[in-house]
Amino acid sequence: MDCDYYGTGLHKWVLAPVGTGLLYVRKEKIGEIWPLMGAGKHLDNNIRKFEKIGTHPASPRNAITEALTFQESIGVARKAARFR
């Protein structure tokens, strides 16, 4: 897609639980953005600094893997054909 930033909710197109999402930040841009919560200096240019969100349940994050496995079993071609 050749973009600098991309964020999306995973519940809509991947059927992951509500509240799960994905954030892409071009590597050169990571250092320019402050994380939502404090992160150590060693994470200044690391995408993992955006994972610091405090205490949260693990089950929605674990369910993302299952949702992606399900999507891969369907396949992009079958999904596209159904949408058309």
C-alpha positions in Angstrom: 0.0 0.0 0.0 3.1 2.2 0.3 1.7 4.2 3.3 3.3 5.7 6.3 0.6 4.8 8.8 -2.3 2.4 8.7 -4.8 1.4 11.5 -7.8 -0.8 11.3 -10.2 -2.7 13.4 -9.9 -6.5 13.0 -13.5 -7.3 14.0 -15.0 -6.1 10.7 -13.0 -8.0 8.0 -11.1 -10.7 10.0 -13.9 -11.6 12.4 -11.7 -11.1 15.4 -13.2 -9.9 18.7 -14.5 -6.3 18.9 -11.8 -4.1 20.4 -8.9 -5.7 18.5 -7.0 -3.9 15.8 -3.9 -3.5 13.9 -1.5 -0.6 13.6 1.2 -0.2 11.0 3.8 2.5 11.2 6.6 2.8 8.6 9.9 2.0 10.4 11.3 5.5 9.7 8.3 7.1 11.3 8.1 5.2 14.6 10.4 7.5 16.5 8.2 10.6 15.6 5.1 9.3 17.4 4.6 9.3 21.1 3.1 6.1 22.6 -0.2 6.2 24.4 1.5 5.1 27.6 5.0 5.6 28.7 7.6 3.3 27.2 11.3 2.9 28.0 13.9 4.9 26.0 15.2 1.7 24.5 11.8 1.4 22.6 12.0 4.9 21.0 12.3 3.4 17.5 10.6 0.1 18.1 7.0 -0.6 17.1 6.5 -2.5 20.4 6.3 0.8 22.3 2.7 1.0 21.1 1.8 -2.3 22.8 2.1 -0.7 26.3 -1.6 -0.2 27.1 -1.8 -1.3 30.7 -3.7 -4.3 32.1 -6.0 -6.0 29.6 -7.5 -9.4 29.1 -5.4 -11.8 27.0 -8.4 -13.6 25.4 -9.2 -11.0 22.6 -5.5 -11.0 21.6 -5.4 -14.8 21.6 -8.5 -15.0 19.5 -6.8 -12.9 16.7 -4.7 -15.9 15.8 -7.8 -18.1 15.5 -9.6 -15.5 13.4 -6.6 -15.3 11.0 -6.3 -19.1 10.8 -10.0 -19.2 9.8 -9.6 -16.5 7.2 -6.6 -18.3 5.7 -8.7 -21.5 5.5 -11.4 -19.6 3.5 -8.9 -18.0 1.2 -8.9 -14.5 -0.4 -10.3 -15.8 -3.8 -13.4 -17.3 -2.1 -14.0 -14.2 -0.1 -13.7 -12.0 -3.1 -16.0 -14.2 -5.1 -18.6 -14.1 -2.4 -18.5 -10.3 -2.2 -19.0 -10.0 -5.9 
